[in-house]
């Protein structure tokens, strides 16, 4: 990634996503497997179990996992900038 990270470029790093609802709970985990092989995770769990919605839970868990990709993308971008400033 040689350009400044965007929502589109961050989500383009995702190769696969897997979800798991923990037995006996309303907690959903999302694992995003990046094209590099790195895995980031996110979780969701409603405050009120009566409001559990699996699709909404998956979307929230995915959003939390994507939040974990941003620091990786920004670090890579800053490394590129540093290399360019040094003439590498």
C-alpha positions as CSV (number, residue, x, y, z in Angstrom):
1,X,0.0,0.0,0.0
2,X,1.8,3.1,-1.2
3,X,-1.1,5.5,-1.0
4,X,-2.7,7.0,2.1
5,X,-5.0,4.4,3.6
6,X,-8.7,4.7,2.9
7,X,-11.7,2.7,3.9
8,X,-11.7,1.0,0.5
9,X,-8.0,0.2,0.6
10,X,-8.2,-1.1,4.1
11,X,-11.2,-3.4,3.3
12,X,-9.3,-4.5,0.1
13,X,-6.7,-6.1,2.4
14,X,-9.3,-8.7,3.5
15,X,-9.0,-12.1,1.9
16,X,-11.6,-13.9,4.0
17,X,-13.9,-13.5,7.0
18,X,-15.2,-16.0,9.4
19,X,-17.8,-15.7,12.2
20,X,-18.5,-17.6,15.4
21,X,-21.3,-17.4,17.8
22,X,-20.1,-18.6,21.2
23,X,-22.4,-21.4,22.5
24,X,-24.8,-20.4,25.2
25,X,-24.1,-16.7,24.7
26,X,-25.0,-13.8,22.4
27,X,-21.4,-13.0,21.7
28,X,-20.2,-13.1,18.1
29,X,-16.6,-13.0,17.0
30,X,-15.4,-12.1,13.6
31,X,-12.0,-13.1,12.2
32,X,-10.7,-11.2,9.2
33,X,-7.9,-13.1,7.4
34,X,-5.9,-10.6,5.5
35,X,-4.2,-11.3,2.1
36,X,-0.9,-11.3,4.0
37,X,-2.1,-14.1,6.2
38,X,-2.4,-11.9,9.3
39,X,-5.6,-12.3,11.3
40,X,-7.5,-9.5,13.1
41,X,-10.6,-10.1,15.3
42,X,-13.6,-8.2,16.5
43,X,-16.4,-9.0,18.9
44,X,-20.0,-7.9,19.6
45,X,-22.5,-8.7,22.3
46,X,-25.7,-6.8,22.9
47,X,-26.3,-5.1,26.3
48,X,-29.8,-6.7,26.4
49,X,-29.9,-10.3,25.3
50,X,-33.6,-9.7,24.3
51,X,-32.2,-7.4,21.6
52,X,-29.9,-10.0,20.0
53,X,-29.9,-9.8,16.2
54,X,-27.3,-12.1,14.5
55,X,-26.9,-10.0,11.4
56,X,-26.4,-6.8,13.4
57,X,-24.0,-8.6,15.7
58,X,-21.9,-9.9,12.7
59,X,-21.8,-6.4,11.2
60,X,-20.7,-4.9,14.5
61,X,-18.1,-7.6,15.1
62,X,-16.8,-7.0,11.5
63,X,-16.6,-3.3,12.1
64,X,-14.6,-3.8,15.2
65,X,-12.2,-6.2,13.4
66,X,-11.7,-3.6,10.6
67,X,-10.8,-1.1,13.3
68,X,-7.9,-3.4,14.0
69,X,-6.6,-3.2,10.4
70,X,-6.2,0.6,10.4
71,X,-3.1,0.7,12.6
72,X,-1.4,-1.9,10.4
73,X,-2.3,0.0,7.2
74,X,-1.2,3.4,8.7
75,X,2.1,1.8,9.9
76,X,2.8,0.4,6.5
77,X,2.0,3.8,4.9
78,X,4.3,5.7,7.3
79,X,7.1,3.2,6.6
80,X,6.7,3.9,2.9
81,X,6.8,7.7,3.5
82,X,9.9,7.3,5.7
83,X,11.7,5.2,3.0
84,X,10.8,7.8,0.3
85,X,12.1,10.7,2.5
86,X,15.4,8.8,2.9
87,X,15.6,8.1,-0.8
88,X,15.2,4.4,-0.5
